[in-house]
Amino acid sequence: MRILVVDDSEDSRDLAEGALLSAGYSDIVTAASGWEALKLLDAGNTGADAAPVDLMLLDIIMPEMDGVEACARIRNDARYADLPIIMVTAVDDMNALSNAFVAGANDYVTKPVNRIELVARVRAALRLKQELDRRQARERELLAFLSGWGDRYAAQSVDAATGLLAGEVAEAYIAAARRGSGEDVMSIFALTLDRLDGCRAAEGEAAARDVLAQVARALRRLPAAVGTTAAAYRNGMIIVVAPELGALPAREFAESLHTTVRKLRLPNSESVASDYVSASVAVVTGRVKAGHDAISLLTQAIARVQQAAISGGDRVVAAVAAGAVARSGQSVAESLVVKGTAGASA
């Protein structure tokens, strides 16, 4: 531990240094004035490294710059915010000592300095400083860990291509669904871009990711009810979870998703149905009593959209699970509507 002794009296500096050396503190530096101490500490240099000393003995009565002013200037440097500063003062100098505490001093000893008292105060101050340093080091470690953990969590939670939540996060969200006062209605949408793999193979991964990003931006602009959550899987499939959305409004929203992609008119030379990027959309609406019910709706939506894409793509598939609510609590039987590029329904 390095200790700085600041006193305009050479005898006082020698006495303090001798007492500290006898107590086992071998790294002692001295300064004959407040200005010299500031220069040694490089106080005020915001680009400087860590503090070069661990404790300071600072005489109050010195010419040109007294200890109170020197203490205040040192405290203005963020590196020395926690540096223990022990003032050295005469017994009848209590007013100056009071000002020194206002300036940021931690403790004091009186002249003539008693060796035992000086060493005891120094040891106590250094123990507190070491404990504070350990705590601050631990805080920095925790902050670094939390920062890295946050980055890793964000990387896992957000799909890089679309900026939407990762599909696995949406799965966790819907799996946590619980029964409220009764059975809740939920609609889950699955959207896949037709022939995206062909686009990726022909034009590269960057081109496919750009298409996904543009589609995601367009979909985010669509009005949706509070609680609606969109997410994307790594293969490019986008899902939308809409709690309390009945079958008929869900079918309308599915058609909006489909139309939004078509209106972008993004070129896709690999598309079979048209010269532009098209999408297949499936929505399944059902009653949700627990998380596994919602997961069942999700798997049905994914299966249906994959089948729609295989069947030619560029279409909307709307399915209503048995007992689901279509509108205003009206129960309907399971139905299926498919709309192709010509608008035909089956």
C-alpha positions in Angstrom: 0.0 0.0 0.0 1.5 3.3 -1.1 1.1 6.2 1.4 1.6 9.9 0.5 2.8 12.2 3.3 2.2 15.9 2.6 3.8 18.5 5.0 5.8 21.7 4.5 7.9 20.8 7.5 10.8 18.3 6.7 10.9 17.2 10.3 7.2 16.4 10.4 7.6 14.4 7.1 10.5 12.5 8.5 8.7 11.7 11.8 5.6 10.5 10.0 7.6 8.5 7.5 9.7 6.8 10.3 6.5 5.9 12.2 5.0 4.3 9.1 8.2 2.4 8.2 8.5 1.0 11.7 4.9 -0.3 11.3 5.8 -2.2 8.2 4.7 0.3 5.5 7.6 0.5 3.2 6.2 2.3 0.2 6.1 6.0 1.4 6.3 9.0 -0.8 6.4 12.6 0.4 5.5 16.1 -0.8 6.5 19.4 0.6 3.4 21.4 -0.4 -0.1 21.1 -1.6 1.0 22.0 -5.2 3.6 19.3 -5.1 1.0 16.8 -4.0 -1.4 17.7 -6.8 1.4 17.4 -9.3 2.4 14.0 -8.0 -1.2 12.8 -8.0 -1.8 14.4 -11.4 -5.1 15.7 -10.1 -7.5 16.9 -12.6 -6.2 14.8 -15.5 -9.3 13.0 -16.6 -7.3 10.7 -18.9 -5.0 9.5 -16.2 -4.9 5.9 -15.0 -5.8 4.7 -11.5 -4.8 6.5 -8.4 -1.1 6.2 -7.6 -1.5 6.2 -3.8 -3.7 4.3 -1.4 -3.8 6.8 1.5 -2.8 10.4 2.2 -1.5 12.2 5.3 -2.2 15.9 4.6 -1.1 18.7 6.8 -3.6 21.5 7.2 -1.3 24.5 7.8 0.9 25.0 4.7 1.9 28.2 2.8 0.4 29.1 -0.7 -2.1 26.2 -0.6 -3.3 24.9 2.7 -4.5 21.3 3.3 -8.2 22.2 3.1 -7.9 23.6 -0.4 -5.6 20.7 -1.5 -8.2 18.2 -0.1 -11.0 19.8 -2.0 -9.0 19.8 -5.3 -8.1 16.2 -4.9 -11.7 15.2 -4.2 -12.8 16.9 -7.4 -10.8 14.2 -9.3 -13.1 11.1 -9.7 -10.1 8.8 -9.2 -9.7 10.0 -5.6 -13.3 10.0 -4.6 -12.5 7.1 -2.2 -8.9 7.9 -1.3 -8.5 7.9 2.5 -7.3 11.4 3.5 -6.1 11.8 7.1 -5.5 15.4 8.1 -2.7 16.4 10.3 -3.5 19.4 12.5 -2.6 21.2 15.7 -4.8 20.8 18.7 -6.0 24.4 18.5 -6.9 24.2 14.7 -10.4 22.8 15.1 -12.0 25.4 12.8 -9.7 24.5 9.9 -10.3 20.8 10.7 -14.1 21.3 10.4 -13.5 22.9 7.0 -11.3 19.9 6.0 -14.1 17.5 6.7 -16.4 19.5 4.6 -13.8 19.4 1.8 -13.8 15.5 2.1 -11.3 14.5 4.7 -11.9 11.1 6.4 -10.0 11.4 9.7 -7.3 13.3 11.5 -4.4 13.1 13.9 -3.0 16.0 16.0 0.5 17.4 16.2 2.9 16.4 17.7 2.1 13.1 16.0 1.8 10.1 18.4 3.2 7.1 16.6 0.8 4.6 18.0 -2.2 6.8 17.2 -0.9 7.5 13.7 -0.4 3.8 12.9 -3.8 2.8 14.3 -5.6 5.5 12.2 -3.7 4.5 9.1 -4.4 0.8 9.5 -8.1 1.4 10.1 -8.3 3.6 7.0 -6.5 1.1 4.8 -8.6 -1.8 6.0 -11.7 0.2 5.0 -10.1 1.1 1.7 -9.2 -2.5 1.0 -12.8 -3.6 1.8 -14.2 -0.9 -0.4 -11.8 -1.9 -3.2 -12.9 -5.5 -3.0 -16.6 -4.5 -3.1 -16.0 -2.3 -6.1 -14.1 -5.0 -7.9 -16.9 -7.4 -7.2 -19.5 -4.9 -8.5 -17.5 -4.5 -11.6 -17.3 -8.3 -12.1 -21.1 -8.5 -11.6 -21.8 -5.6 -14.0 -19.5 -7.2 -16.6 -21.2 -10.5 -16.1 -24.7 -9.0 -16.3 -23.8 -7.0 -19.4 -22.4 -10.1 -21.1 -25.4 -12.1 -20.0 -27.8 -9.4 -21.3 -26.0 -9.5 -24.7 -26.2 -13.3 -24.8 -29.8 -13.3 -23.7 -30.7 -10.6 -26.3 -28.9 -12.6 -29.0 -30.9 -15.7 -28.1 -34.2 -13.8 -27.7 -34.2 -11.7 -30.9 -34.1 -13.0 -34.4 -31.2 -11.2 -36.2 -32.8 -11.2 -39.6 -36.2 -9.8 -38.7 -35.7 -8.0 -35.4 -38.7 -10.0 -34.1 -38.6 -12.1 -31.0 -37.1 -15.6 -31.6 -39.7 -18.3 -32.2 -38.6 -20.1 -29.1 -39.4 -17.1 -27.0 -42.9 -17.0 -28.4 -43.2 -20.7 -27.6 -42.4 -20.0 -24.0 -44.9 -17.2 -23.9 -47.8 -19.3 -25.2 -46.8 -22.3 -23.1 -47.2 -20.1 -20.0 -50.9 -19.5 -20.9 -53.2 -20.2 -17.9 -56.9 -20.3 -17.5 -58.5 -17.0 -16.3 -62.1 -16.7 -15.2 -63.0 -19.1 -18.1 -61.7 -20.5 -21.3 -59.7 -18.0 -23.3 -59.8 -17.8 -27.1 -56.5 -17.5 -28.9 -55.5 -17.3 -32.6 -52.0 -18.2 -33.8 -50.8 -17.3 -37.2 -47.9 -18.8 -39.2 -46.5 -17.1 -42.2 -43.9 -18.5 -44.6 -42.4 -16.9 -47.6 -42.8 -19.1 -50.7 -39.6 -20.4 -52.2 -37.4 -18.5 -49.8 -34.9 -21.4 -49.8 -34.7 -21.1 -53.6 -34.0 -17.4 -53.2 -31.4 -18.1 -50.6 -29.7 -20.7 -52.9 -29.8 -18.5 -56.0 -29.0 -15.1 -54.5 -27.3 -15.8 -51.2 -28.0 -15.6 -47.5 -27.7 -11.8 -47.4 -30.4 -11.4 -50.0 -32.8 -13.8 -48.2 -32.2 -12.0 -44.9 -32.9 -8.6 -46.6 -36.2 -10.0 -47.9 -37.1 -11.2 -44.4 -36.2 -7.8 -42.9 -38.4 -5.9 -45.3 -41.3 -8.2 -44.7 -40.9 -8.0 -40.9 -40.9 -4.2 -41.1 -44.1 -4.1 -43.2 -45.8 -6.6 -40.8 -44.9 -4.5 -37.8 -46.7 -1.5 -39.3 -50.0 -3.5 -39.3 -52.4 -2.5 -36.5 -52.9 -5.2 -33.9 -54.6 -5.6 -30.6 -52.7 -5.1 -27.3 -51.0 -8.4 -26.4 -50.4 -9.5 -29.9 -46.8 -10.9 -30.2 -44.8 -11.6 -33.4 -41.8 -13.9 -33.6 -39.6 -15.5 -36.2 -37.8 -18.8 -36.5 -34.4 -19.2 -38.0 -35.8 -20.8 -41.1 -37.7 -17.6 -41.8 -41.1 -18.6 -40.7 -43.0 -15.8 -38.8 -45.6 -16.5 -36.2 -48.1 -14.2 -34.6 -49.8 -14.9 -31.3 -53.1 -13.0 -30.7 -54.9 -13.7 -27.4 -58.6 -13.2 -27.3 -58.9 -12.8 -31.1 -61.9 -14.8 -32.5 -62.0 -16.8 -35.7 -63.6 -14.2 -38.1 -61.3 -11.2 -37.1 -58.4 -13.7 -37.2 -59.2 -14.7 -40.7 -59.3 -11.0 -41.7 -56.0 -10.4 -40.1 -54.5 -13.4 -41.9 -55.6 -12.0 -45.2 -54.0 -8.6 -44.2 -50.7 -10.4 -43.6 -50.9 -12.1 -47.0 -51.8 -8.9 -48.8 -49.1 -6.9 -47.1 -46.4 -9.2 -48.4 -47.8 -9.1 -51.9 -48.0 -5.3 -51.9 -44.2 -5.1 -51.2 -43.6 -6.5 -54.7 -40.2 -7.8 -53.7 -38.5 -9.5 -56.7 -38.0 -13.2 -56.4 -36.9 -15.0 -59.6 -37.4 -18.4 -57.8 -41.1 -17.9 -57.1 -43.4 -20.2 -58.9 -46.7 -18.3 -58.4 -45.5 -14.9 -59.4 -42.4 -12.8 -60.2 -42.5 -11.4 -56.7 -42.2 -12.6 -53.2 -45.4 -14.2 -52.0 -46.5 -15.7 -48.7 -48.6 -18.5 -47.4 -50.4 -17.8 -44.2 -52.3 -20.1 -41.8 -54.2 -19.2 -38.7 -55.8 -21.6 -36.2 -58.2 -20.3 -33.6 -59.2 -22.3 -30.5 -60.0 -22.2 -26.8 -57.0 -22.3 -24.5 -57.3 -23.7 -21.0 -53.6 -24.3 -20.4 -50.2 -23.9 -22.1 -50.4 -27.2 -24.0 -53.6 -26.1 -25.7 -51.8 -23.0 -27.1 -48.9 -25.2 -28.2 -51.3 -27.4 -30.0 -52.7 -24.4 -31.9 -49.1 -23.4 -32.8 -48.2 -26.8 -34.2 -51.5 -26.9 -36.2 -50.8 -23.5 -37.7 -47.2 -24.5 -38.6 -48.4 -27.8 -40.2 -51.1 -26.0 -42.2 -48.8 -23.3 -43.5 -46.2 -25.8 -44.6 -48.9 -27.8 -46.4 -50.2 -24.6 -48.1 -46.7 -23.8 -49.3 -46.2 -27.3 -50.7 -49.5 -27.0 -52.5 -48.4 -24.0 -54.4 -48.2 -21.2 -51.9 -49.5 -17.7 -52.1 -52.7 -18.4 -50.1 -54.4 -18.1 -46.8 -55.6 -21.0 -44.7 -57.9 -20.4 -41.8 -58.9 -23.1 -39.4 -61.2 -23.0 -36.4 -60.7 -25.7 -33.8 -63.9 -27.4 -32.5 -65.7 -25.3 -29.9 -63.8 -22.1 -30.6 -65.4 -18.7 -30.5 -66.0 -17.0 -33.9 -67.5 -13.7 -32.8 -69.2 -12.5 -29.6 -69.0 -15.9 -28.0 -70.7 -17.7 -30.9 -69.5 -21.3 -31.2 -68.8 -22.8 -34.6 -67.7 -26.1 -35.9 -64.2 -26.6 -37.4 -63.9 -25.0 -40.8 -61.1 -24.5 -43.4 -60.9 -21.7 -46.0 -58.1 -21.6 -48.6 -57.6 -18.7 -50.9 -55.2 -19.1 -53.8 -53.7 -16.6 -56.2 -57.0 -16.4 -58.1 -59.0 -15.9 -55.0 -60.7 -19.3 -55.2 -61.9 -20.8 -52.0 -62.3 -24.4 -51.0 
